Amino acid sequence: MKVLFDHQAFQMQHVGGVSRYFTALLEGIPSASLSLKYTDNIHVKALDRFKGTLQSRDAEFADFAFGLDFRGKRRLYRSWNRLRGRVVDANLDASIKALKSGDYEVFHPTYYDPYFLPYLGGKPFVLTIHDMIHELFPEFFSLSEPTGRNKRLLAERADRIIAVSERTKQDIVEIFGIPDSRIDVIYHGSDLKTAFDRPAPRVVEGRYILYTGTRTAYKNFHFMVAALAPLFRENPDLSLVCTGPDFSSEEVTYFQEIGVLQAVKHRFVRDSELAGLYGNAMCFVFPSYYEGFGIPILEAFGCGCPVVLSDASCFREVADDAALYFEPKSGGSLRQSVRSLLDDAKLAAEMVGKGRERARKFCWSSTVEGTMRVYDKAVGDGAGNKTGDRAARP
C-alpha cells in the first residue's frame, strides 16, 4: 500500500501528540512517503529513514533570496510568507508536487488544511480527527480560527475517518452529522516506559507533581494550580513540575498572586529524559476538560506514575480503573485525589500496578495495523465508486 503523508503536523509542532502519532505510522509503514523538507519536529527527525534528509526550518530562511545575506532579510522573508499566505512555502510546495505526481494509492493529511483537495485527482484520502475541541469549546478560540471550518469540510469529503476514541467518534457523529459507518475508532499507543525492576533516572530532585503539555484554556491548568496551592503550603518540599512552553509573564504573575511562585517549576526535557520525569513523580495530573485521547496518560502508566484525571471526556475509556478521578471544576475533589496518593503509599503502589497493566492494552503496532485496514477500506470504496463525486458528499 502506497500511502502519502503531508507536512502539516511536522510544520506546526516541534513536539506533540499529533506529530508523534503520525511519526508512529511512518515508522510502522516503511512504504509510506512523506512530503516534507523543512522541520524542527523532534519525533520525525529521530526516525532512521529521515536522519540527515530533513533540514531545520532555519535552513529555509538561509536559502531564501538565493542564499544571499543582507540587512532586512528576515523582515522580507516574513512579508513574503504573509503575502503568499503560507508559513513554510517549501513544505507546501513539496506536498502539492507529491500529490500531483499521483505516486500513491491513498493520501493521509496530517492536519486539517484543505489545500490538497484540488490535487487528489480522484485518489481517496483518509482523515484522522484527533478531537472536537474547537466545536465543543468555541469560546476558547478566535472567530477567525479556521480549524473547525476546515475540519468539517474535510470530514464531509473524506473517504474514511479515523477517530482516536469512541468519545471522539460520538462527537463527530453528533456535531458533523457524519454517518458512523464511515468512521473507524483506532486508539493511540505509547512506547514510553521504564523498567519494572529498577528506578527511573532522576531528572528533578525532590517530591513533585507532574503536568505535561500546553496550558491553553480548555486544559484547565490554572484551576489545577489554584486547587493544589494549599498542598504546597502544607508541604514545603512539594512542587509542581511543568513541561511544555516556558511560563508567560502573565502566568508568573498569577503564580505570585496565589502564593505558589516558588512551588511551580518549568522543565524542558528531551524524550530520553521524559520517562525519568514521569517515573519519579508523586503523581501525574491531567485536569483537561476534553481530549480526543490523551497520550500522556499512557506515558505515565508505562513509567510507573500514579495518575489523577479529570472525570470528563474520554479519560475513563482510556484509563478505566487505573487512575483516580476528580470533578473537573471542584478544587476540593482534585486536592483530595492528589492528597490520597501523597499520604497513602499502598494506594499509590496499587495505582502504579494497575497503570502498568492498562498500558499493555495500547501499542503503536495495533494503531498501525488498524490504520492499514482503514486504508484498504478507503481504496476499496474508491475503486467501487469511480463515477461518484466525493466532493459532492453532504
C-alpha positions in Angstrom: 0.0 0.0 0.0 1.5 3.3 -1.1 0.5 6.0 1.4 1.3 9.6 1.2 1.5 11.8 4.3 2.0 15.6 4.1 3.9 18.2 6.0 1.3 19.9 8.2 1.7 18.4 11.7 5.5 18.4 11.4 5.5 22.0 10.4 3.2 23.1 13.3 4.8 21.1 16.1 8.3 20.9 17.5 6.9 18.2 19.8 3.3 17.0 20.4 0.7 14.3 20.2 -0.4 14.8 16.6 3.1 14.6 15.2 4.0 11.8 17.5 1.0 9.8 16.1 2.0 10.3 12.5 5.6 9.5 13.3 4.4 6.2 14.7 2.5 5.5 11.4 5.6 6.4 9.3 7.7 4.1 11.5 5.3 1.2 11.1 4.6 1.7 7.4 8.1 1.6 5.7 6.5 2.0 2.2 4.8 5.3 3.2 6.2 8.5 1.9 6.3 12.0 3.5 6.2 15.3 1.6 8.4 17.3 4.0 11.6 19.3 3.5 12.0 21.6 6.5 11.1 20.8 10.1 12.2 21.1 13.7 10.0 18.3 14.9 12.0 16.0 17.1 9.8 12.9 16.6 10.1 12.6 12.8 13.8 13.7 12.8 14.6 10.8 15.1 13.5 8.2 12.6 16.4 6.4 10.9 14.9 6.8 7.5 14.8 10.6 7.7 18.1 11.2 9.5 20.1 13.7 7.5 17.4 14.3 5.0 15.2 16.8 6.8 16.5 20.3 7.2 15.9 22.8 10.1 13.3 25.4 9.4 16.1 28.0 9.8 17.7 26.4 6.7 14.8 27.6 4.5 15.4 31.2 5.7 19.1 30.8 4.9 18.2 29.6 1.4 15.6 32.4 0.8 16.6 35.1 -1.7 19.2 32.8 -3.4 21.0 32.3 -0.2 22.2 35.9 0.0 22.7 37.5 3.4 21.6 41.1 3.8 20.1 43.6 6.3 16.3 43.2 6.4 16.3 39.7 5.0 14.3 38.4 8.0 11.6 41.1 7.6 11.4 40.5 3.8 11.1 36.7 4.4 8.2 37.1 6.8 6.5 39.6 4.5 6.9 37.2 1.6 5.3 34.3 3.5 2.4 36.5 4.7 1.9 37.7 1.1 1.6 34.2 -0.2 -0.5 33.1 2.8 2.0 30.3 3.7 4.1 29.6 6.7 6.8 27.4 5.2 6.4 27.6 1.4 8.8 24.8 0.5 6.9 22.3 2.6 3.6 23.2 1.0 5.1 23.2 -2.5 6.6 19.7 -1.8 3.2 18.4 -0.8 1.5 19.7 -3.8 4.2 18.3 -6.1 3.8 14.9 -4.4 0.0 15.0 -4.8 0.3 15.9 -8.5 2.7 13.1 -9.2 -0.1 10.6 -8.3 2.5 8.1 -7.0 0.4 6.9 -4.1 -2.8 4.9 -3.5 -4.2 6.8 -0.5 -3.5 10.2 0.9 -3.5 10.9 4.7 -3.2 14.6 5.6 -1.6 15.2 8.9 -3.9 18.1 9.8 -6.9 20.0 8.5 -5.7 22.4 5.9 -7.8 21.6 2.8 -5.2 22.8 0.3 -4.9 19.4 -1.2 -8.4 18.9 -2.4 -7.8 20.2 -6.0 -4.8 17.9 -6.4 -6.2 14.5 -5.5 -7.1 13.5 -9.0 -9.7 11.1 -7.8 -7.4 9.4 -5.2 -9.0 8.6 -1.9 -8.0 10.3 1.3 -8.3 9.3 5.0 -8.7 11.9 7.7 -7.8 11.4 11.3 -9.9 13.6 13.7 -7.9 14.0 16.9 -10.6 15.8 18.9 -13.6 18.1 18.7 -12.3 20.8 21.0 -12.9 23.7 18.6 -16.5 22.6 18.2 -17.2 21.9 21.9 -15.3 24.9 23.3 -15.6 27.7 20.7 -15.3 30.3 23.5 -11.6 29.4 23.8 -10.8 30.2 20.2 -10.8 33.3 17.9 -13.7 33.7 15.5 -11.1 33.8 12.7 -9.6 30.4 13.7 -10.2 28.2 10.6 -9.6 24.8 12.2 -13.2 24.0 12.9 -14.4 25.0 9.4 -11.6 23.1 7.7 -12.2 20.0 9.8 -15.9 19.9 8.9 -15.1 20.4 5.2 -12.6 17.6 5.2 -14.8 15.3 7.3 -17.6 15.7 4.8 -15.3 14.8 1.9 -13.0 12.1 3.3 -13.4 8.6 2.1 -12.8 7.3 5.6 -12.4 9.0 9.0 -10.3 7.7 11.9 -11.4 8.8 15.4 -8.9 8.3 18.2 -11.6 7.3 20.7 -15.2 6.2 20.9 -16.0 9.5 22.6 -14.4 11.4 19.6 -16.4 9.3 17.2 -19.6 10.1 19.0 -18.9 13.8 18.9 -18.1 13.7 15.2 -21.5 11.9 14.5 -23.4 14.3 16.7 -21.8 17.6 15.7 -21.0 17.0 12.0 -23.7 14.5 11.2 -21.3 12.1 9.6 -22.6 8.5 9.3 -20.9 6.3 11.9 -20.3 3.7 9.1 -17.6 6.0 7.7 -15.7 6.3 11.0 -13.3 3.8 12.5 -12.0 4.1 16.0 -8.3 3.4 16.4 -6.6 4.1 19.7 -3.2 5.6 20.1 -0.3 3.8 21.7 2.8 4.8 23.6 6.3 3.4 23.7 7.5 5.5 26.6 8.1 3.3 29.6 10.6 2.5 32.4 11.8 -0.9 33.7 9.7 -2.6 36.4 12.7 -3.7 38.4 14.9 -0.6 38.6 14.3 3.1 39.4 13.9 5.6 36.7 16.8 8.1 36.2 16.0 11.2 38.2 15.6 14.4 36.3 14.2 16.7 39.0 15.2 16.4 42.7 12.6 16.3 45.5 8.9 15.4 45.6 6.8 16.8 42.8 3.5 16.6 41.0 3.8 16.4 37.2 1.9 18.3 34.5 2.9 17.9 30.8 2.0 19.7 27.6 0.4 23.0 26.7 -1.6 25.1 29.1 -4.3 26.6 26.8 -7.7 27.4 28.4 -9.5 24.0 27.9 -6.6 22.3 29.6 -7.9 23.6 32.9 -4.3 24.3 34.1 -4.9 27.5 36.1 -7.7 25.8 38.0 -5.3 22.9 38.8 -2.6 25.3 40.2 -5.1 27.1 42.4 -6.6 23.8 43.6 -3.2 22.4 44.6 -2.0 25.6 46.2 -3.0 24.5 49.8 -1.0 21.3 49.3 2.2 23.3 48.5 1.7 25.4 51.6 1.2 22.2 53.7 4.2 20.5 52.1 7.1 23.0 51.5 9.1 20.2 50.0 6.5 19.5 47.3 6.5 21.2 43.9 4.6 21.2 40.6 6.8 20.5 37.6 5.5 21.5 34.2 6.8 20.7 30.7 5.7 22.5 27.5 6.3 26.1 26.6 8.0 28.5 29.0 5.8 30.3 31.5 4.4 33.6 30.2 4.8 36.7 32.3 1.0 36.5 32.9 1.4 33.0 34.3 4.3 34.1 36.6 2.2 37.0 37.9 -0.7 34.5 38.6 1.6 32.1 40.5 2.8 35.0 42.5 -0.7 36.3 43.3 -1.9 32.9 44.6 1.4 32.3 46.6 2.8 29.4 44.7 5.6 31.0 42.7 8.4 29.1 44.4 6.5 25.8 44.2 5.8 25.8 40.4 8.8 24.9 38.2 9.3 24.6 34.4 11.5 22.0 32.8 12.0 21.4 29.1 13.1 17.8 28.8 14.3 15.6 25.9 12.4 12.4 25.1 15.2 10.5 26.7 14.5 12.3 30.0 10.7 12.3 29.9 10.4 8.7 31.2 12.5 9.7 34.3 10.3 12.7 34.8 7.2 10.6 34.9 8.8 7.7 36.8 9.9 9.8 39.8 6.8 12.0 40.1 4.4 11.5 43.1 1.6 11.6 40.5 0.7 13.0 37.1 -2.3 15.3 36.9 -4.4 15.7 33.7 -7.1 18.3 34.5 -8.3 19.0 31.0 -12.0 19.5 30.2 -11.6 17.5 27.0 -9.0 15.5 25.0 -9.5 13.3 21.9 -7.4 10.6 23.5 -4.6 11.6 25.9 -1.3 10.0 25.1 0.3 11.4 28.4 -2.0 9.0 30.3 -0.3 6.0 28.7 3.1 7.6 29.1 2.5 8.0 32.8 1.2 4.4 33.1 4.2 3.0 31.3 6.6 4.8 33.5 5.0 3.7 36.8 3.5 7.0 37.7 0.1 7.2 39.5 -2.4 9.2 37.5 -5.1 11.7 38.5 -7.6 12.6 35.8 -10.5 14.9 35.3 -13.7 12.9 35.2 -14.5 14.1 31.7 -14.0 13.4 28.0 -12.7 10.0 27.0 -10.5 9.6 30.1 -12.4 6.6 31.6 -12.4 5.0 28.2 -8.5 5.2 28.2 -7.7 4.7 31.8 -10.6 2.6 33.2 -9.9 1.9 36.9 -6.2 2.6 36.7 -6.5 6.3 37.6 -8.1 8.4 40.3 -10.8 10.8 39.1 -12.0 14.2 40.2 -14.8 16.6 39.3 -13.2 18.9 36.7 -14.5 22.1 38.4 -14.1 21.0 42.0 -10.8 22.1 43.6 -11.6 20.1 46.7 -12.1 16.9 44.7 -8.8 17.3 42.8 -7.0 18.1 46.0 -8.4 15.1 47.8 -7.3 12.7 45.0 -3.8 14.1 45.0 -3.6 14.1 48.8 -4.6 10.4 48.9 -1.7 9.5 46.8 0.7 11.6 48.8 -0.4 10.1 52.1 -1.1 6.5 51.1 2.0 4.7 49.7 -0.1 1.5 49.4 -2.7 3.2 47.3 0.0 4.8 45.1 1.6 1.4 44.5 -1.7 -0.2 43.7 -2.4 2.5 41.1 1.1 2.1 39.6 0.4 -1.6 39.1 -3.0 -1.0 37.5 -1.5 1.6 35.2 1.3 -0.7 34.1 -1.3 -3.4 33.2 -3.6 -0.9 31.5 -0.7 0.4 29.3 -0.2 -3.1 27.8 -3.6 -2.7 26.1 -2.3 0.2 23.9 0.6 -0.1 21.5 1.6 1.6 18.3 1.7 -1.7 16.3 -2.0 -2.1 16.9 -2.5 1.5 15.7 -0.6 0.8 12.5 -2.5 -2.4 11.9 -5.9 -0.8 12.3 -4.9 2.1 10.1 -3.8 -0.2 7.3 -7.2 -1.8 7.4 -8.8 1.7 7.0 -6.6 2.4 4.0 -7.8 -0.9 2.4 -11.4 0.2 3.0 -10.7 3.7 1.5 -9.1 2.2 -1.6 -11.8 -0.4 -2.0 -14.6 2.2 -1.6 -12.8 4.4 -4.1 -12.5 1.6 -6.6 -16.1 0.8 -6.3 -17.3 4.4 -6.7 -15.1 5.7 -9.6 -18.1 7.5 -11.1 -19.2 9.0 -7.9 -18.3 12.5 -6.8 -16.6 12.5 -3.4 -16.7 16.3 -3.3 -20.5 16.2 -3.5 -21.0 14.4 -0.2 -23.2 16.4 2.1 
